[in-house]
Amino acid sequence: MKTINHQLFYKEQNDIESDLEELILQDVNNFDYTKYTKEDIQRVLEKDKLDIWDFGTLLSPKAEEFIEQMAQKAFVQTRKYFGNSISLFTPLYIANYCENECTYCGFKATNKIKRASLTLEEIEKEMIKISKSGLKEILLLTGEARRKTSVEYIASAVKMASKYFTTVGLEVYPVNLDEYKYLHECGADFVSIYQETYNRAKYEGVHLWGSKRNYTYRLNAQERAIKAGFRGVAFGTLLGLDDFRKDAFATVCHAKYILQRYPDIEISFSVPRLRPYINNKNNSSNDVYEKQLLQVMLAYRLFMPFASITISTREAGFFRDNVVGLVANKMSAGVSVAVGGYDDEKKGDEQFEISDERSLDEIRQMLISKDLQAVFTNHIRL
């Protein structure tokens, strides 16, 4: 059996000193969602401001019986903080090379897919096409392969994106503090890092080798980005990879401690579930049904009513239509998850299968029918 020296992948990872991991896992270890009763849930729903244990109460199986009451309260909070506006964005995959072996991901190193990275000319061509649609927020994505998609390569894409978009987000491999500073100076505004699961044993069991196997380095990525000057960070776990209630609880603990230290930061949550990918059509979250997914989103909104909540095209159109405006205030539109997918012919295969393939105009028309306002930009780049 081949022995993997994981330290070879870690040699470029310079972390900061942080006690976030200890704080988060201490709370998670004290969270027992089986102990909550109907009376506990009714008590929490009568409160105007929730603590972290109230949030845990709303994640419990018993709380599923109170989805309607949770939704009514969440709707009030969503309208209070976001009105009827729904922010729209689109992702742009600029590369799909990966050095990690993650059992659940279509980009994993051993999966036989078509690999590619866009040239800067091709990136600009994609961006011009997207910007002509009116969208002004873009999320740049890559696989996690530093030697194939360097920080300098990502920075060049960020600089280009700044010419066409008022908000530029990154969903790339975690980098060091000085590298986040560089990317921010080039024009990046937000960083999205998903821990996948906060269960350390499970994390190591699904990340077999590669740079992503470094649990602590990944967990501290949001804090490094904030220290580097980014104005917003996104949190999320891959629901269904482990106990989704524990992972959702840990996600909010993570965001809570970040906000305590950096109260001016913009916080957002995403709620991805496992999806089938090329060569693995059975990769799905069979234990996280739409009712449970909605429960997680509602609990997020009731605990942190000011936080942005994104619903992606991983979910079916009818589900997205029903949660947008109710609890989600942000959604992707006109999406391609293939490398070069906005051009006439994709260059590289996609990370996972999407469920909602509607065009940007179809999404906009849906929002209009629900008396919601599609927002293409809410930030001015100076």
N, C-alpha and C positions, 0 to 999 in steps of 0.2 A: 504494500500500500504506500502510495506517495505521501511523504511528509511535507506539510506546508509550513514554511517559516513566516508566520504572520508579521513578525517585526519588520520584514523587508517591505511590507506594504505601509508600515507606520512611520518609516524613517523621515518622511517629509511633514508629518503631522505635529505641529507645535501648539500645544493646548495652553489655555490660561488656567490659573488657579481658581477653582470655583467649588463651592459646596452644594451646588444645585442637586447633584445626583443623590447625595445623602438625604437632603431634605425631602425630595420627591418620593424616594423609595420608603422613607420612614412613614410618610402619610399613607402611601399605598398599602404598606404592610398592616396598617391599622384599619383599613377599609374592609368591612365585611357587609356586602350588600344583601346577604341573606337574612339579616337580623331586623330589617325594617318592616313595619306593619302599615296597614291602611291608615291607622291613626297618625302615624309619623308623617305620612305623605300629605294627609289633610292639613296637619299643622304647618308643614313647610309651605304649602300652597296659600296659606293665609298670610305669610310673611311678605314684606315689601323688599327686604334685602336678605340675601342668603349667604351663609358661610359655606366653607368647603364641605362640611358634613351634611348640610342641607342639600348641596349639589349631589353628593353621593346617594342620599335618600331618593332623589329623583331618577337616579340611574338603576334603582333596584327593580327586580322582576315585579314586585307588587305595584310599582308605579305605572306599569303598562296599563293597568286598569283606569288610570287617571289621565290618559293621553289627551282626551278632549279638554279637560280643565287646564292642563299644561299648555295646550295649543292656544286656548283663549287668552291666557296670561302672556304667552310669548308674542302673540300678534300685537297686543297693546304695546309691549316693549319694543318690538321691531318698528312699529309706526312712530313711536316716541323718539327713537334715535335715528331712524333712517327715512322716515316719511314713506312715500310710495315709490321711492327711487330704487332702481336695481342697477348696480354697476356691472358693466359687461367688459370682458377681456377675452383674449384668445392666447393659447400657448403656441410657441414656435419651437419645435425640436430641431436643433442645429446639428446634432450628432447622436449616435446610438451605440458607440463603443463603450464597453464596460469591462473592468478588471475584477469585478466581484462575482461570486457564485452565491446568489440569493435564490432560494428554492422556489419563490413565488413570482418571480419577475421575468418578463419576456426578454429583457435586455441582458440577462445573466450571461456570463462569459462563455459557457458551454452550449448555450442555445444556438442552434443552427439557423440564423437569420441573416438577412442581407444587411451588412454594416456599411455605414457611410457617415461622412461629415460634410457639411456644406462649406464651400469656399466663401470668402467674404463677398464676392460678387453675387453668389447665389443667395446668400443671406439677405443682401440688400434687395434683390429682386423679390424675395418672399415678403420682406417688410413693406416694400412699395405697394404690393398687391393687397396686403392686409390693411395698410393705412388708408387706401382708397375706399375701403368699406366704411370709414368713419371711426373705427375703433382707435382709441388713443392709449390703451393700456395693453401691454404685451408681457408675456411670461416666457423667458428664454430657458430652454431645458436641454440637458445633455444626459448621456449615460455617465457613469462614474469611472472615468479613465483619464487620470491626469496626464499621462504621457501621450495620449491621442488627442485630448482636448485640453490644452494647457490653460492656465489662468490668463495668459496673454491673449490667447485665441478668444476666450470668453469676453475679455475686456474689449477686444476689437468689435465684437458683436454688440456689446453694450453701448459703445460709442456710436455705432451706426444706428442702433435703436433710438438713441437720444435725439437723433435728427428727425425721426418720424413719429415718436410717441412721447406723451407727457409723463407717463409712468412706466418704469421698466422694472420687472421683477425677475428674480433668479431662482431656478430650481435645478441646481447643479450640485456636484459633490461638495461637501463641507471643505472650507479652506482655512488657512491661518489668519490671525488678526491682521497682519500687515497686508495680506492678500485681499481681505475684505475691504480694507481701507482703499486699496488701489481700485477695486471694482466699484466702490462707492464714488470715488473721485472721477471715474469714467462715466458715471451717470446712473448707476443702479440704485433703486429706491428701496426695494423690498427683498427679503430672503425667505424662501419657503424651505424648511427642513422637516421631514417627517421621520420620527423615531422608529416607525413601523410597529414596534412593540417595546414597552418599557420593562417587560419581563426579561431579565438578563439571561436566564437559562434558555428561554425560548429564542431570544435574539441570537445567541451563539449557535443555536441549533438550526436556524434558517439562514444564517450568514456563514457559509462554510469556509470561505476564504476571500481575501481581498481587503482593501482599505476600509470598507464599510464595516468590517467585523469589529472595529474599535468603537465599542459602545459609548464610552465616556466622551471621546472626541466628538462624536456625532451629537450627543446630548448637549454639549456646551456650545454648539455652533451658533444658536440664536444669540447667546450672550456675546460671543466674539463679534458677530455682525453689528450688534447694538453699540458695542465699544468702538467699532470702526466708523460709526456715524450713520448707519442705516436708520430710516425713520419708521420702518415697520418690519415685523417678523410674523411668519405663519407657523402654526403648530398642527400636528395631526398624527394619527396612527393608522395603520392599515387594518381596518376593522375586520375581524374574522381570523386574523393571523394567530391571535391568542385570545384570552378572555376579554371580550370587547368592553365589558363594563369596567374592569380594572384598568384597561388601557385608556379608555375615555377619562376615567378619574385621574390617572397620572398625567394625561395631556393638560387638563385644567390646572392641576397642581403646578406643573411646569410653567404655564402662562401666569399663574397667580404670583409665583415667586419672582418671575421676571418683572412683572408690573410693580411689585413692592420695591424693587431696586431701581427700576427705570420707568417712573410713572407717566412719562410723556410719550412713550412708545405706542405705536398703533399695533394692536393685536388682532390676529385673524385666525380662524379655524377652518380646516378642511376635513371632510369625513369620507375619505376613499374606502371602498370595500374591495376585496379581492375580485379580480376579473380574469376571464380566460385570456390566454395569449397564444401566439403561434407555437404549435407543438404541445400545447397543454390546454385543451378546451374544457377541462374539468376544474380549473382553478377558480373556485367561486366561494363566496361567504355563505354557505348554506345555513349557518347558525346565526347570521345577522340578517334578519328579514327587514323589509321596509318599515315595519312597525317599530322594530328596535332601532333602526337607523334614525327614524323620526324622533324617537324618544331621546336619543343622544343629542340631536340637534336642539330640541326644545330645552333640554337641561342646560346646554351651553348658553342658550339665549337668556334663560332665567337667572343664571348665575353671573354672567358677564353681558348684560344687555347692550353695552356699547361696542362689543367686539364684532368684527365682520365675520360672517359665516358664508362660505362658498359651497355651492352645489355643482358638481362637475358633470361632464357628459358620460362618466361611468354609469350614471343612473338613467333609467328610462325616462322618456319625455313626459309621461303622465305624472310620474313622481316629482320631477323637477317643477312641472307646472303647478303642482299643489303645494309645494313647500316654499316656492319663491314668493316673497312678500309676506308670507306667514312667519317664517323663521329665517330663511336665507335672504340675504340682501345683495348677494353677488353670484354671478354665474358666468361660465364660459359659453361662448357662442361661435358658430361657424368653425368648429374645431377639426383639426387633423392631428393625429398623434404619430404620424410617420415623419421621417426626416425628409424635408422638401415637399411635404404634403400639400402645400398651397399652390404649387406649380402644377403644370399639366401632368407630370409624371413623378412619382415619389422616387427618392434615391435610396432610402433605407427603410427597413420594416418598422412597424409600430411596437410600442411597449406593451399595449394591451388592447382589447377590443372596446370600443365605445358603444354606448347604448342609444344616445341621442344624436342623430346625424343631421338634424335640421340646420338650415342655413341661418345666417345672421338675420336676414329679413324675416324669416319664419319665426325666429325667437322674438324679434321686436314686435311682430304682429300679435303673438301670443300675449306679450306683456301689455300691449294696448288693450286687448280684449279683457284683461283683468284690472284695468284702470291703474296700471303701473307705468312708471316713467323709466324708459331705458336711458341710462347715463353712460355716455362714452368716455367722459373724462371728468374727474373731480379734483384735478391738480394742475397747477400752472408751473411749467418749468421756466425758471428765471435764468 
